[in-house]
Amino acid sequence: KCRLKGPIHYLPPESFQTSTSHSTDTEYLSFHCTKDIIMATNIILVDPRETHDNLLPLTYTRPVSDLRVGIFTIDQRWRMACPNANFYWQTVDYLRPKYPACPDNIDNSEVVYVRGDIIPTAELVRVTLNLQPGQAVFGEDSAPIAWRGGTSNAPSIQLEGRTRCISFLYDIFGLNG
């Protein structure tokens, strides 16, 4: 029986570099955070109801974004990529006391909504943080992956490449890596 002693230390986001030697399927989540891209923002991790139900019983006690895929949860991956952001959840009612929703006093145009079942990549984070109010990012299946609140005539963005999404229990193991 092995136990870790002492606190667990995470590497700061500045120590990560984007790796291009890996295919999209096994792309490591590693970002080079620059201060001109990363700014304080409010990110809401949205728990798609169908995905939440498909991942039961694991999601009885946590949102989809709090499931561990590999060494990190989806939530932790977003936090590493966006260290200055405030994170909130949009999940089932009974989980809201533990996973708070966005406060009402925050303007909707200052909020970025991100599907909590999508494993973030460097490109997705870059595109998401640069969204204009009312703009959305769509994946290969034409479903929205991320969107910023507010209204505008900004064109939608189609994300290039394959998005890695947790839809069923076996995806947690299949995308582990």
C-alpha positions in Angstrom: 0.0 0.0 0.0 1.7 3.1 -1.3 0.8 6.5 0.1 2.0 9.9 -1.0 3.7 11.9 1.7 3.6 15.7 1.8 1.7 18.1 -0.5 1.2 17.4 -4.2 2.9 20.1 -6.3 1.7 21.0 -9.8 4.0 22.5 -12.3 3.2 26.1 -13.1 1.6 26.7 -16.5 4.7 28.6 -17.6 6.7 25.4 -17.5 4.5 23.8 -20.2 5.3 24.1 -23.9 3.0 23.1 -26.8 4.2 19.8 -28.3 3.8 19.2 -32.0 5.4 15.8 -32.0 2.2 14.0 -31.0 -0.8 13.3 -33.1 -4.1 14.9 -32.3 -5.3 11.7 -30.6 -2.4 11.7 -28.1 -1.7 15.4 -28.0 -0.5 16.3 -24.6 -2.3 19.1 -22.8 0.6 21.5 -22.5 0.3 25.2 -22.9 2.7 28.1 -23.2 0.7 30.8 -21.3 1.4 34.3 -22.4 0.1 37.3 -20.5 -1.4 38.9 -23.6 -3.7 36.0 -24.2 -4.5 34.9 -20.7 -6.6 37.5 -18.9 -9.0 37.3 -16.0 -12.2 35.9 -17.2 -15.2 33.9 -16.0 -15.5 30.4 -17.3 -18.5 28.2 -16.8 -18.1 24.5 -17.3 -21.4 23.3 -18.7 -22.5 19.8 -17.8 -24.5 18.4 -20.8 -27.4 16.6 -19.3 -27.2 13.6 -21.7 -23.5 13.1 -21.1 -24.1 13.4 -17.3 -26.7 10.7 -17.5 -24.5 8.5 -19.7 -21.7 8.7 -17.2 -23.7 7.6 -14.2 -22.9 6.3 -11.5 -19.6 8.3 -11.7 -21.4 11.6 -12.1 -23.8 11.1 -9.1 -21.4 13.0 -7.0 -19.6 15.3 -9.4 -20.0 17.1 -12.7 -18.5 15.6 -15.9 -15.7 18.1 -15.9 -14.6 16.8 -12.5 -13.9 13.3 -13.8 -10.3 12.2 -14.1 -9.1 11.4 -17.6 -5.5 10.5 -17.2 -3.7 12.3 -14.4 -5.9 15.4 -14.5 -9.6 16.2 -14.5 -11.0 18.3 -17.3 -11.5 21.1 -14.8 -7.8 20.9 -13.7 -6.7 21.1 -17.4 -8.7 24.3 -17.9 -7.3 25.7 -14.7 -3.7 25.0 -15.8 -4.4 26.7 -19.1 -6.2 29.7 -17.6 -4.6 30.4 -14.2 -6.3 33.9 -13.9 -9.8 32.7 -14.7 -12.7 32.3 -12.2 -14.4 29.0 -12.7 -18.1 28.1 -12.1 -20.3 25.1 -13.1 -23.6 24.7 -14.7 -24.7 21.2 -13.6 -27.7 19.3 -12.1 -29.5 21.0 -9.2 -28.4 18.7 -6.4 -24.7 19.3 -7.2 -24.9 23.1 -7.1 -24.2 23.5 -3.4 -20.7 22.0 -3.9 -20.2 23.3 -7.5 -21.4 26.9 -7.5 -23.0 28.6 -10.5 -21.9 32.0 -11.8 -23.0 34.9 -9.6 -25.9 37.0 -11.0 -23.9 40.3 -10.7 -21.5 39.3 -13.5 -22.3 40.6 -16.9 -23.2 37.8 -19.4 -20.7 39.2 -22.0 -17.9 38.6 -19.5 -18.7 34.9 -19.3 -17.3 32.1 -21.5 -19.3 28.9 -21.5 -17.4 25.7 -22.2 -18.8 22.2 -22.5 -17.4 20.2 -19.5 -17.1 16.9 -21.5 -14.6 18.3 -24.0 -10.9 17.7 -23.2 -9.2 21.0 -23.9 -6.3 21.4 -26.4 -4.0 24.3 -26.9 -6.0 25.4 -30.0 -9.3 25.2 -28.2 -8.1 27.3 -25.2 -6.6 29.9 -27.5 -9.7 30.2 -29.6 -12.0 30.2 -26.6 -10.2 32.9 -24.7 -10.3 35.2 -27.8 -14.1 34.9 -28.4 -16.0 38.1 -28.9 -19.4 38.5 -27.1 -22.0 36.4 -28.8 -19.4 34.3 -30.7 -19.2 30.5 -30.6 -16.8 27.7 -31.4 -18.2 24.6 -33.1 -16.6 21.1 -33.3 -16.6 18.6 -36.1 -20.2 17.4 -35.3 -21.5 21.0 -35.6 -22.3 21.1 -31.8 -21.1 24.2 -29.9 -18.0 23.6 -27.8 -17.6 27.0 -26.3 -19.4 30.3 -26.5 -19.3 33.8 -25.0 -22.4 35.4 -23.6 -23.8 38.6 -25.0 -24.9 39.6 -28.5 -22.9 40.6 -31.6 -22.7 39.8 -35.3 -19.3 38.1 -34.9 -19.0 35.0 -37.1 -18.9 31.6 -35.5 -15.6 29.6 -35.5 -15.3 26.1 -36.8 -12.5 24.3 -34.8 -10.1 22.4 -37.1 -9.2 18.9 -36.1 -10.9 16.3 -33.9 -12.2 17.2 -30.5 -11.8 14.7 -27.7 -15.1 14.3 -25.9 -16.2 12.1 -23.0 -19.7 10.7 -23.9 -19.7 7.3 -22.4 -17.8 5.4 -19.6 -15.4 3.7 -21.9 -14.3 7.1 -23.3 -12.6 7.8 -19.9 -10.3 4.9 -20.5 -10.0 5.2 -24.3 -9.0 8.9 -24.1 -6.6 8.3 -21.1 -3.3 9.3 -22.6 
